[in-house]
Amino acid sequence: MRFSANISTLFKEAPFLERFALAARSGFSAVEFWWPDEDLAAVRDAVRDAGLHVALFNFNGGDLPAGDRGLLSNPATEQQFRENVPIALKLAQDLSCDRLNLLVGRRVEAIPLAEQLDLACRNVRWAADEAARAGMTVLVEAMNTKDLGGYLLDTTAAATAFMRQVGRSNVAYQYDVYHMQRMEGDLVTSLRAKMPQIGHIQIADSPGRGEPGSGEIRYPYVLSEIDALGYAGYVGLEYNPISSTEESLRWLPRQLRGQDVRIDQLEL
């Protein structure tokens, strides 16, 4: 099992561009992040200077602090999304990153739900076709509506049904353990059922979205099952540290952060 540090939630003790170096010094060989607001040339330089692999990043999801979670299902922001896709794909090519996550958006009450989902489907299909030309995979994820009311895909069933509607072989499911614990529970059952469609996994504990071991999820069991199911991708650490980032990483020994890890090596 391999872990990547999500530097949009970790190493927030420093400005974003400095977090790549902090992740590398902390022992990580791979990172992931949300769409950066920083100059993209500076992002490229920071990744290369740190010698990191980028496992994943998000297409532009809008103003996340203001509550946006995607631009592609709202006619008012659809063009902004479409303008971002080629920019994001070029960044991915420059960083040798082959996976990009798409946030599908929140409910717009003025638009019929079926119409909004159809718009989302068309735009994900278009983005997937653009990504396929570069050999890249597009991911969609489900998010819990307790934290994010009105997010269009809120369960594993909703996300995978949406993927079937999109109908593209390079669209995969990003399974976020935190969101699915909050939304539906029964994590191992859903992981077993959906593993063939999963292209990336992210973790945080519930209910506080802190580090593994800070909440109710039995992570030794969940991670062991992910490993037993043959998952070969990265597990992204997308959590909010309860104290400092380094303190929150005590469960993952520094010497193991940049390599394949056995579950019995973790201090959970």
C-alpha positions in Angstrom: 0.0 0.0 0.0 1.3 3.4 -0.9 0.3 6.8 0.6 0.2 10.2 -0.9 0.0 13.4 1.1 -2.7 15.8 0.2 -1.0 19.1 0.6 -4.3 21.1 0.4 -5.1 19.7 3.8 -1.7 18.8 5.2 1.3 21.0 5.9 -0.9 24.0 6.2 1.7 25.4 8.6 3.3 26.8 5.4 2.2 28.5 2.3 1.0 26.2 -0.5 4.1 26.3 -2.7 6.3 25.5 0.3 4.3 22.4 1.2 5.8 20.3 -1.6 9.3 20.6 0.0 7.8 19.9 3.4 6.1 16.8 2.2 9.4 15.5 0.7 11.3 16.3 3.9 8.7 14.5 5.9 9.4 11.4 3.9 6.7 11.3 1.2 7.5 10.5 -2.4 4.0 11.3 -3.7 1.5 14.2 -3.2 -1.9 15.2 -4.4 -3.8 18.5 -4.2 -6.9 20.4 -5.0 -6.8 22.9 -7.9 -4.1 25.4 -7.0 -4.8 29.2 -6.9 -1.0 29.8 -7.3 0.9 30.4 -10.6 1.0 27.1 -12.4 4.6 27.6 -13.5 5.5 28.0 -9.8 3.6 24.8 -9.0 5.6 22.9 -11.6 8.8 24.2 -10.3 7.9 23.3 -6.7 7.0 19.7 -7.6 10.2 19.3 -9.6 12.4 20.9 -7.0 11.0 18.6 -4.3 11.4 15.5 -6.5 7.9 14.3 -6.0 5.4 12.3 -7.9 1.9 13.8 -8.2 -0.6 11.0 -7.8 -3.7 13.2 -8.4 -5.1 16.7 -8.5 -8.5 18.2 -8.9 -9.8 20.2 -11.9 -11.0 23.6 -10.8 -13.9 23.1 -8.5 -14.8 26.8 -8.1 -14.6 28.8 -4.9 -14.3 26.0 -2.3 -14.2 28.2 0.8 -17.4 29.8 -0.4 -19.1 26.4 -0.8 -18.5 25.5 -4.4 -17.9 21.9 -5.2 -17.7 21.8 -9.0 -18.5 24.0 -11.9 -19.7 21.5 -14.5 -23.4 21.0 -13.6 -24.4 24.7 -13.5 -25.0 26.5 -16.8 -23.7 29.7 -15.2 -20.2 28.2 -14.5 -20.0 25.5 -17.3 -17.9 27.7 -19.5 -15.4 28.3 -16.7 -15.1 24.6 -16.3 -14.5 24.0 -20.0 -11.9 26.6 -20.1 -10.1 24.9 -17.2 -10.0 21.5 -18.7 -7.2 22.0 -21.2 -5.2 24.0 -18.7 -5.5 21.2 -16.1 -4.6 18.5 -18.7 -1.5 20.5 -19.7 -0.5 20.8 -16.0 -1.0 17.1 -15.6 1.1 16.3 -18.6 3.9 18.6 -17.3 3.8 16.8 -13.9 3.5 13.3 -15.3 0.2 12.9 -13.4 -2.4 10.6 -15.0 -5.3 11.1 -12.7 -7.6 14.1 -12.3 -10.6 14.4 -10.0 -13.8 16.2 -11.1 -16.2 17.7 -8.6 -19.7 17.4 -10.1 -21.3 20.2 -8.2 -24.1 21.0 -5.8 -27.8 21.2 -6.4 -29.1 24.2 -8.2 -32.8 24.4 -7.2 -33.8 26.5 -10.2 -32.8 23.6 -12.6 -34.7 20.3 -12.6 -32.5 17.6 -11.1 -32.6 15.4 -14.1 -31.5 18.3 -16.3 -28.7 19.2 -14.0 -27.4 15.6 -13.9 -27.6 15.4 -17.6 -25.5 18.5 -17.9 -23.0 17.1 -15.5 -22.9 13.8 -17.5 -22.3 15.6 -20.8 -19.4 17.7 -19.3 -17.8 14.7 -17.6 -18.0 12.8 -20.8 -16.4 15.7 -22.7 -13.6 16.0 -20.2 -13.0 12.3 -20.2 -12.7 12.3 -24.0 -10.2 15.2 -23.8 -8.2 13.3 -21.1 -8.2 10.1 -23.0 -6.2 11.7 -25.8 -3.4 12.2 -23.2 -3.8 8.7 -21.7 -5.3 10.1 -18.5 -8.1 8.9 -16.2 -10.9 11.2 -14.9 -12.3 10.4 -11.4 -15.6 11.3 -9.9 -16.4 11.0 -6.2 -19.3 11.0 -3.8 -19.5 13.4 -0.9 -21.6 13.4 2.2 -24.5 15.8 2.3 -24.2 16.3 6.1 -21.1 18.4 5.5 -22.0 19.5 1.9 -25.8 19.8 1.5 -27.0 19.2 -2.0 -23.9 17.6 -3.5 -25.2 15.8 -6.5 -23.5 12.4 -5.9 -23.8 11.4 -2.3 -23.4 7.6 -2.2 -21.4 4.9 -3.8 -24.5 3.8 -5.7 -25.1 7.3 -7.0 -21.5 7.8 -8.1 -21.2 4.5 -9.9 -24.6 4.9 -11.6 -23.5 8.2 -12.8 -20.3 6.7 -14.2 -22.4 4.2 -16.1 -24.4 7.0 -17.6 -21.2 8.8 -18.6 -20.1 5.6 -20.3 -16.4 6.2 -20.7 -13.7 3.6 -19.9 -11.3 6.2 -18.5 -13.7 7.4 -15.9 -13.2 5.8 -12.5 -14.5 6.2 -8.9 -12.6 8.1 -6.3 -13.7 6.4 -3.0 -13.4 8.8 0.0 -13.6 6.7 3.1 -14.5 9.7 5.3 -17.4 10.8 3.1 -18.8 7.3 2.8 -18.6 6.6 6.5 -20.5 9.9 7.1 -23.1 9.1 4.4 -23.7 5.4 4.5 -21.3 3.4 6.7 -20.8 -0.3 5.9 -17.4 0.6 4.4 -15.9 -2.8 3.8 -19.0 -4.1 2.1 -19.1 -1.1 -0.3 -15.3 -1.4 -0.9 -15.7 -5.0 -1.9 -18.6 -4.2 -4.2 -17.0 -1.2 -5.9 -13.3 -2.1 -6.0 -13.3 -2.9 -9.7 -14.4 0.7 -10.4 -12.2 2.5 -7.9 -9.3 4.5 -9.3 -8.2 6.3 -6.2 -8.9 6.2 -2.4 -8.7 9.0 0.1 -8.9 8.7 3.9 -9.7 10.7 7.0 -11.4 9.7 10.2 -15.0 10.4 11.1 -16.8 12.5 12.4 -14.1 15.2 12.7 -12.2 14.5 9.4 -9.0 14.2 11.4 -6.2 11.8 11.0 -6.7 8.0 11.1 -7.1 6.9 14.7 -8.8 10.1 15.8 -12.4 9.0 15.3 -14.7 6.0 14.9 -13.3 4.3 11.8 -11.4 1.1 12.5 -8.6 1.8 10.1 -6.4 -1.3 10.6 -9.4 -3.3 9.4 -10.4 -1.0 6.5 -6.9 -0.6 5.2 -6.2 -4.4 5.5 -9.3 -5.0 3.4 -8.3 -2.5 0.8 -4.9 -4.2 0.6 -6.5 -7.7 0.5 -8.8 -6.6 -2.4 -5.7 -5.9 -4.5 -5.9 -2.2 -4.7 -2.7 -1.0 -6.4 -3.1 2.8 -6.4 -2.3 5.5 -3.9 -4.2 6.1 -0.7 -4.5 9.9 -0.3 -4.2 11.4 3.1 -6.9 14.1 2.8 -7.5 14.9 6.4 -7.3 18.0 8.6 -4.7 17.4 11.3 -6.0 17.8 14.8 -2.7 19.5 15.9 0.3 19.8 13.7 0.8 17.8 10.5 3.8 15.9 11.8 2.0 15.1 15.0 -0.9 13.8 13.0 1.4 11.4 11.0 2.6 9.4 14.0 0.6 6.4 12.8 2.7 6.4 9.6 6.5 6.1 10.5 8.6 8.6 8.6 10.8 5.9 7.0 7.8 4.3 5.4 6.0 7.3 3.9 7.7 7.1 0.5 7.4 3.4 -0.2 5.1 0.4 -0.2 3.9 -0.3 3.3 2.5 -3.4 5.0 -0.5 -2.8 7.2 1.3 -4.3 10.2 4.0 -1.7 10.0 1.5 1.1 10.7 1.1 2.4 14.3 -2.7 2.4 14.3 
